[in-house]
Amino acid sequence: KAPAPPPPPPVSLRTMAWVVGIVLLLDQVSKYYVVHVLRLDRIREIEVLPPWLNLHMAWNQGVNFGLFSSSQDIMRWVLVAVAVAVCAWVILWIRRVRPGWFAQASAGLLVGGAIGNVIDRILYGAVADFLNMSMPGIDNPYSFNIADVAIFCGALGLVFFTGRPCTTSRTASSV
């Protein structure tokens, strides 16, 4: 019987931490600019490249597309707790699984986006959504933000970049 392979080396979470930091910076700076400099919360909409890209202010008290939205303050804190729990689970899972660079970056996107939206819920009571994309003849009523894009890309990346390790070389025994 062949000896068991050595355990993988401890994984550095440096890649994930850098991605979290970059996402948080981009997300929070963009939200600050839109809300406090452009005052989009007061003027409601700015056409950038109509109809393809507009800035349309929406305060989202729920999750994606306003699901679970409620004016009750308790729901805000429930959503904060859920997001923090998901972030903690992803971080612990990444430490245990020890995935490659792409999976760590994907986890960083997801965690950074979730934390960005948690900051909004704490500061504003709702998530600041402002990016709106439509097409000629199709008016999209929903807005999103950089954190939402990061969460989506991170979740998609975790689906594609985790699991069994891919091998690029073939041995004589595998032919």
C-alpha positions as CSV (number, residue, x, y, z in Angstrom):
1,K,0.0,0.0,0.0
2,A,1.4,3.4,-1.0
3,P,1.9,5.9,1.8
4,A,-0.6,8.7,2.1
5,P,0.3,11.9,0.4
6,P,1.6,14.7,2.7
7,P,-1.0,17.2,3.7
8,P,-1.1,20.4,1.7
9,P,0.8,23.3,3.1
10,P,-1.1,25.9,5.2
11,V,-3.0,28.2,2.9
12,S,-2.3,31.9,3.0
13,L,-5.4,33.9,3.0
14,R,-3.5,36.9,1.6
15,T,-5.1,36.7,-1.8
16,M,-8.6,36.7,-0.3
17,A,-7.7,39.5,2.1
18,W,-6.4,41.7,-0.8
19,V,-9.5,41.1,-2.9
20,V,-11.8,41.9,0.1
21,G,-9.9,45.1,0.6
22,I,-10.1,46.2,-3.0
23,V,-13.8,45.4,-3.3
24,L,-14.6,47.2,-0.1
25,L,-12.6,50.3,-1.2
26,L,-14.3,50.4,-4.7
27,D,-17.7,49.8,-3.3
28,Q,-17.6,52.3,-0.4
29,V,-15.9,55.0,-2.4
30,S,-18.5,54.7,-5.2
31,K,-21.4,54.7,-2.8
32,Y,-20.0,57.8,-0.9
33,Y,-19.5,59.6,-4.2
34,V,-23.0,58.8,-5.5
35,V,-24.8,59.6,-2.3
36,H,-22.8,62.5,-0.9
37,V,-21.1,64.1,-3.9
38,L,-23.6,63.6,-6.7
39,R,-26.5,63.6,-4.2
40,L,-28.2,60.9,-6.2
41,D,-30.4,60.2,-3.1
42,R,-32.0,63.6,-3.8
43,I,-32.0,63.9,-7.5
44,R,-32.8,60.2,-8.0
45,E,-31.4,59.6,-11.5
46,I,-28.6,60.6,-13.8
47,E,-28.5,59.4,-17.4
48,V,-24.9,58.3,-18.3
49,L,-25.3,56.3,-21.5
50,P,-29.0,56.0,-22.0
51,P,-30.6,53.5,-22.0
52,W,-27.5,51.2,-21.4
53,L,-26.2,52.7,-18.2
54,N,-27.9,55.1,-15.8
55,L,-27.4,56.0,-12.2
56,H,-30.7,55.4,-10.5
57,M,-30.9,55.6,-6.7
58,A,-32.7,52.8,-4.9
59,W,-32.5,52.1,-1.1
60,N,-32.7,48.3,-0.9
61,Q,-34.0,47.1,2.5
62,G,-34.0,43.5,1.4
63,V,-31.7,41.2,-0.5
64,N,-31.5,40.8,-4.3
65,F,-34.2,42.6,-6.1
66,G,-35.7,43.7,-2.8
67,L,-36.7,40.2,-1.6
68,F,-37.4,40.0,2.1
69,S,-37.7,43.8,2.2
70,S,-39.2,45.2,5.3
71,S,-39.5,48.6,7.0
72,Q,-39.0,46.8,10.3
73,D,-35.6,47.6,11.9
74,I,-35.3,44.0,13.1
75,M,-35.1,42.7,9.5
76,R,-32.1,45.0,8.9
77,W,-30.2,43.4,11.8
78,V,-31.3,39.9,10.7
79,L,-29.8,40.5,7.2
80,V,-26.6,41.9,8.8
81,A,-26.3,38.8,11.0
82,V,-26.9,36.5,8.0
83,A,-24.3,38.3,5.9
84,V,-21.7,38.1,8.8
85,A,-22.4,34.4,9.3
86,V,-22.0,33.7,5.6
87,C,-18.7,35.6,5.6
88,A,-17.4,33.7,8.6
89,W,-18.5,30.4,7.0
90,V,-16.7,31.2,3.7
91,I,-13.5,32.2,5.5
92,L,-13.5,29.1,7.6
93,W,-14.3,26.9,4.6
94,I,-11.5,28.5,2.5
95,R,-9.0,27.9,5.4
96,R,-10.1,24.2,5.7
97,V,-10.3,23.4,1.9
98,R,-7.1,25.3,1.0
99,P,-8.1,26.1,-2.6
100,G,-6.1,27.7,-5.3
101,W,-5.7,31.4,-6.2
102,F,-8.9,31.7,-8.2
103,A,-11.1,30.2,-5.5
104,Q,-9.5,32.5,-2.9
105,A,-10.1,35.5,-5.1
106,S,-13.7,34.4,-5.6
107,A,-14.1,34.1,-1.9
108,G,-12.7,37.5,-1.5
109,L,-15.2,39.0,-4.0
110,L,-18.1,37.4,-2.1
111,V,-16.9,38.4,1.4
112,G,-15.9,41.9,0.3
113,G,-19.2,42.5,-1.4
114,A,-21.2,41.1,1.6
115,I,-19.3,43.3,4.0
116,G,-19.8,46.3,1.7
117,N,-23.5,45.8,1.9
118,V,-23.4,45.2,5.7
119,I,-21.7,48.6,6.1
120,D,-24.6,50.2,4.2
121,R,-27.2,48.5,6.3
122,I,-25.4,49.8,9.5
123,L,-24.8,53.3,8.2
124,Y,-28.0,54.0,6.1
125,G,-30.4,51.3,7.3
126,A,-30.5,50.0,3.7
127,V,-28.2,49.1,0.8
128,A,-27.4,51.9,-1.6
129,D,-28.0,50.6,-5.1
130,F,-27.4,53.0,-8.0
131,L,-26.3,51.2,-11.2
132,N,-29.0,50.6,-13.6
133,M,-28.6,48.9,-17.0
134,S,-31.3,48.6,-19.6
135,M,-31.7,48.1,-23.4
136,P,-33.6,50.0,-26.0
137,G,-37.2,49.0,-25.5
138,I,-36.5,47.2,-22.2
139,D,-36.6,49.4,-19.1
140,N,-35.0,47.5,-16.2
141,P,-36.5,48.8,-12.9
142,Y,-33.8,47.3,-10.7
143,S,-30.5,48.9,-9.6
144,F,-27.5,47.3,-8.1
145,N,-24.0,48.3,-6.8
146,I,-20.4,47.2,-7.0
147,A,-20.8,44.9,-3.9
148,D,-23.7,43.1,-5.7
149,V,-21.5,42.5,-8.8
150,A,-18.7,41.2,-6.5
151,I,-21.0,38.9,-4.6
152,F,-22.4,37.4,-7.9
153,C,-19.0,37.0,-9.5
154,G,-17.6,35.5,-6.2
155,A,-20.4,33.0,-5.9
156,L,-20.0,32.0,-9.5
157,G,-16.2,31.7,-9.1
158,L,-16.6,29.5,-6.1
159,V,-18.9,27.2,-8.1
160,F,-16.3,26.9,-10.9
161,F,-13.0,27.0,-9.0
162,T,-13.6,24.7,-6.0
163,G,-14.0,21.0,-5.8
164,R,-11.6,18.4,-7.0
165,P,-8.2,19.7,-8.0
166,C,-7.6,19.8,-11.7
167,T,-4.5,18.0,-13.0
168,T,-2.8,19.3,-16.1
169,S,-0.3,16.5,-16.6
170,R,-1.0,12.9,-17.3
171,T,1.0,10.0,-16.0
172,A,1.7,6.7,-17.7
173,S,-0.8,5.0,-15.3
174,S,-3.6,7.3,-16.3
175,V,-3.4,6.7,-20.0
